[in-house]
Amino acid sequence: MKSLSNMRTWIGLVILLGLFLLFSYLSSTPKPKYYPDYVTESPAPSGVKAFYTYVKKENEGKLWSHSPDLLSATSDHQLLIMVEPAISFETEEMKAYINYMKAGNTILLLQTNPQGMFDIKTSGTNSSESQKVFIQDRTSYRAQINSTIRLQTKKGDQVLLSDQTGPISVKRSFGKGQLIVGITPEWMTNGNLLKRDHLPLLLYLLNETKSNTILFDEYIHSGENAPTVWNVYPMWFLVLVIQMILLMILWLWMKGKRFGPIFVPREESVRFSDEGLRALAAWYLRGKRYHESIIIQADYVRLILQERWQIPYHREWQDLSSYFEKKWTRMSANEIKSFLTGLVHILENETITKQEYLLWSKKLEQLRREVEE
């Protein structure tokens, strides 16, 4: 009956959990997938999927999501587009990008404030927005510039784009290659690509590179786009895992598992402890069962004599004089004979006094200790 009751309990629990899981799955509405800003495959307004799709169709556009030390160290005339890096670079990584350019390749860096990147220096302006941008031949285009930062140039730099407050995009040589820096990454986003003249200005920058292959660097977004357990696994799977954990906890609970220190029940320790022996001795004393108690003590000592001194258990006490004289060196032969004679007399006498009982109980205890030492 108990097993049948447990089975019914388990069946009910499984059905309840199944219904809860089904209800959770049906009632949960999938949330829109989150995309970080400036990610190449993001269709969100802040992503750059539209421009990447266009370049991939018109040119050999590819994604690059590896460390910069794996970039080609030969002159392949590649263009690496870096849009608003989300991570800070180590010294070795910056050296790898520079070696990539020195080999004859180009990097197009679009960053709101590229201060410190490739030794780029910037300065602030008082203007918050610009509506007109000029290319090298002073042709003007309509564009929106949100940054209040402008680039500082040095000898050998070529200003590609500028407005009334300063350079917006600059080209700088690195060995056989070059670096193109711009402060307008928002032009490439899906929400702003077709506004004003942003697309023609981006294509103007691309035409300055004359590259055969275009790579979109996704390694620079690895810190922001790193997968977590919540977006790697589907929600139904996570709910199932949580349900299984709860089921395991309930199963352990029903099995009576406990986590913590182990406390031995008092009755187990009392049964085989000194407290139990004292209780048993008190029972014999109150009942005046002196003869029974002394027989039990003597019998226990004979077991220890067989175990420690190899004296046969079936030998009578009066026949143990020769054995004791060899083993019990602290007593003389006469003392041993007197001890055995008195012990035999006490064991054969069914009525002994309390004083005799306490005396011979003490003598047997001394013999036990002598044997066990």
N, C-alpha and C positions, 0 to 999 in steps of 0.2 A: 504493500500500500504506500509505503514511504517513497519507493522508487517511482511508482506511478504518479504520485503527487509532484515529485521533482521534475518528471518529464513534462507534465502539464504546465508547470511553472516556466520551464525552458521554452516550450512551444509558444506560450503566450508572450514571453519576452521577445522571441525572434519575430513574431508577427508584429508586435508593437514597434520594434526597431525598423522592420521593413516598411511599415506604413509611414513612419516618420521620415525615412529616407526618400520614399516615393513622393511624399508631400513636399519635402525640401527641394527635390529636383524639379517638380512641376511648378512650384511657386517662385523659384529663383529666376530672375530675369538677367540674362547675360549683360554685363556692363561693357560699354565700348572699350576697345583695347587702347591702352595708354601708350603713346609714342612720345619719346623725348623730342625736344626741339632740334631741328636741323639734321635729323636722321634721314638717310638716303631713301629708305623704303617706307617712310611715313607718309600716308595720304592726308594727314592732318594739315590744317592751314600753316602750321609752323614747320612742316617737313619739307623736303626738297625732292620728293619723288617725281614730280612733274618734269623738272629740269633734268634729272638723271635719266628719265625715260626718253626724253628728247635727244639727249646726247648719246644714249645707248643706241638709238635708232639711226642717228645721222653719222655717228662715229663709233669707234670701238670702245665704248664706255664700259667699265668694269668696276666691281667693288673690291676694295682693299681693306681687309680687316686684320692684318698681321702686324707684327712688330716692325718698326722702321729698319731694323738691321737686316731684314730679309728683302728690302727693296733692291732693285738691280743696281749694281755698282758699275755698269757699263753704259755707254751712250746709246740708249734706245729711243731717245727723243720722246720720252713719256711726259705726261702732264699729271701731276698729283694735286687734286683739289681738296683743300682742307677748309671746312666750313665750321666756324665757331667751335674750336676744340673745347671739350668738356673736362679734360684732364690736364694736369701739369706734367711737363716732360722732365725726365732725368737728363743728366749731362750726356750720357752715352746715346740716348735717343736723339737729342739735338744734333750730335755729331753724325749720326747715321743719316738724318735728313740732309745735312749740309754735304756729306759725301755723295749722296744721291744727286744733288744739284751739280756739284763739281764735276761729276762724271758726264754731264751733258743733258740733264733732264731739268724739268721746270716744276716749281710748286706754286700753285695759286692759293694764297692764304686770305680768306675772308673772315675777319674778326673785328668785333666792335671796338676793342682796344688791344691791339697787338703789341703793346709795350713789353719789351723783354724778349719777344720771339725773334730769333735770328738777328739779334742786336738792333731791332727796330726801336726807334724813339718816337714819342708822340708828344703833343702839346694840346692844351684845352683852348676852346673858343667860347665866345659869348653867344654865338648863334645856336639856337636849339634845333632849327630845321632849315633845310635848303630845298629850293624848288628847281634850281637850274644847275646843271652840271656841264662842264666843258671837257672836250677831248683835246688831243694835242694840236689840232689845226683850229682850235677855238670854236668848233661847231658845238652848239649848245643842245642839251637834251633835258627833258623834264624828268625829274626823279625825286624821290623822297629820301632824305638822309636824317636818321634819328640821332646819330651819334654827335656828341659835342667834342669829339676828339679829331684832331687832324695830324697827318703824318709829317715828320721832320725828315728832310732830305739831306744827303751828303754828296760829296763829289762823286760823279759817275752815275748817280741815280737818274732815272727817266720818269717824269711825271706823266702818267697816262690819263688820269681823271682828276679834276679839281673843281672847286666852286669859289665863290667870292672870298671865302675865309681861309682857304689853303688846300693842299693836296689831299685827295681822297684815295687815289690808287697810285702806287709807285712800283717801278720795275728796277731790280738791283741784280747785278751780275754776281755769280758764285762759280768761279772756275769756268768750265765750258757751258754751264747751265745758268739759270736765272731764277729769281724769286719775284713774284708779283704779289703785292700786298694791297688789300682793300679793306675799308672799314664799314662795308655795307653788306653783311651776310643776309640781311632781311630781303634783299632784292631777289635772292634765289629761292625763297620760300614759296610754297604753293599759293598762299594767299596774296602775295605781292608780285609774283613773277610777271603777270600780264598787265599790271597797273603801270601807268605812265610809260616811260621808255626803259624800264628795268631790263627787259629781255635783250633789246639791242645793245645796251651797255655791257651786259654780261658776255654776249657774243663778241663784242669788240675786244674784251679782255682775253677771250679764248683765242681769237685770231692773232693776238700778239705772241702766242706761244709757238704756233706752227708745229704742233705735236701730232704724232701718228696714233698714239694710244692715250686715252684719258682714264685715270683711276680716281675713284671717289674714296677718300680715306675714311673708313668707319672705325679704325683703331682709336682715333681721337675721341670717340664717343663711348668707348668700352666701359669707362667708369660709371657713366650715366645710364647706359643701356644694358648693364650687367643683369642677367636673368636671376630671378629669385624663385623660391619654391612656390610662391603664390601665382606667378605668371608662367611658370614652366609647365605645371600640371593643371588639367582642367578642374573646374570647381567641383564637379560631381565626384571626381576621384578623391579630392581632399575631404569632402563630406563623408565619403565611404571610409576613408582612413580614420577619421575622428570617431565614426560609429564603431569601427572595429576596436579602437582603443577603449571606448566606453564599455563595449561588450566584454573585453578582457578583464577590465576592472571589476565588473559585476560578477564575472565567473570566479575570479579570485576571492571575491567577498563571499560568495555562496559556498565556496569550498572551505572557507574558514581560515584562509591564509592571513597571517598577521606579519606586519613588518615592524620590527623593534626588538627589544631585549626579550630573552626567553626566561620566564619565571617558573621554577620547578614547584609543583604543588607541595604544600607543607606536609601532607600525609605521606608523600614519597620519601621526603627527607627524614621525617620523624621515625618512619618504620625501620630504617637502617642506621640511625644515628645514636649518639650517646644518650639523647633524650629518650629514645625508645628503650634502650637498655636499662636506664634508670627507672622507667615506668614499669618494666617487667620485673626488676628486682624489688621494687616497692610492692608489687602485687604478691610476690612470694613472701615478703616479710609480713604483710598484713594478714595473709592467710596462714602464716606460720608453717609454710611448706619448706622447712629448712632442709630436710633430707632430700627432697626432689631437686632442690636448687643445687645442693652440693654434688649430687650425682651428675647433673648436667655440666657443671663446671669441671669436674674431674674428667668427664668424657671428652670435653672440648680440649683439655690439656693433653690427653692421650693422642688426639688427632694431630696436635702440633708436635708432640714428641715423634710421631711417625714421619711427619713432613720434614722436620728440621734435624732430628738426631737419628733418624732411620731405626727407631725402636718399634717393633711390630705392635700393631694395635691390639691384637688378640692376646698378648701377654698380660698376665695378672700383675697387679701392683707389687705383690710380695716377691715376684720373680725378676724385678727390675733393678735389684741392688748392683749387680755387676755392670749393667749399662750406665747407671747413674755415677758409679765410681770413676768411669772413664770420661764421662762428659761433664758432670757437675763437680768441677774441681774446687769450687769455693767451699764445699762442705766435706767433712771427714766421713769415713766409712760408718762410724757409729752414728753420726748425725743423720746420714742417709737412711740407715736401717731403722732408727727411731722414727723418722718422718714417714716411711712407708708403712711401718707397723701401726702408727697412729691413724694414718689415712685409711687403711683397710678397716680398722675398728670403726671409724666414723661412717664409712660407706655401708657397713653391715648393720649398724645400729639405726633402726627406723625412727627412733625418738631421740632427737638431740636438742639441746638447749640453744637459745639464741646466741649465747656467748661462745659456745663451741662452734656454731655455724660461722660466726664472724671471724673467729680465730682461724679456722681451716680455709675459709674463703680467702683470707689474706695470704695464707701460706701457698695456696694454689696460684694466686695472682703473682706471687714472687717467683714461683717455679716457671710460670708462663713467660714472664719477662726475661728470666734467665735463658730460657730456650730460644726466644725470639731475638736475643741480642746477637 
